[in-house]
Amino acid sequence: MSAGNTVMEGALDNGVAGILAECGGACACATCHAYVAEAWLPRLKPLEDMEDAMLDSTLERRPASRLMCQIELNAELDGLEVFIARNES
């Protein structure tokens, strides 16, 4: 995955199962919902209102829930661990 891309883009480029990304990264569908490993949460930018609202529509929101389209890769996130949620359209 390349810096500047999102985790969602990297997942799609690498055929990761479970990331549907129906809105193409517009933060409008929550089909790229995943759980970030707890140790990584402090390194992420805080949730913005739009992402928070979209996560409310997910099947199993947890404290570690994030939309992969909203996490931009950078050197600080090298090795980021995420676990794909059950995403349905």
Buried (B, 14 or more C-beta within 10 A) or exposed (E): BEEEBBBBBBBBEEEBEBBBBEBEBEBEBBBBBBBBEEEBEEEBEEBEEEBEEBBEEBEEBEEBBBBBBBBBBEEEBEEBEBEBBEBEE
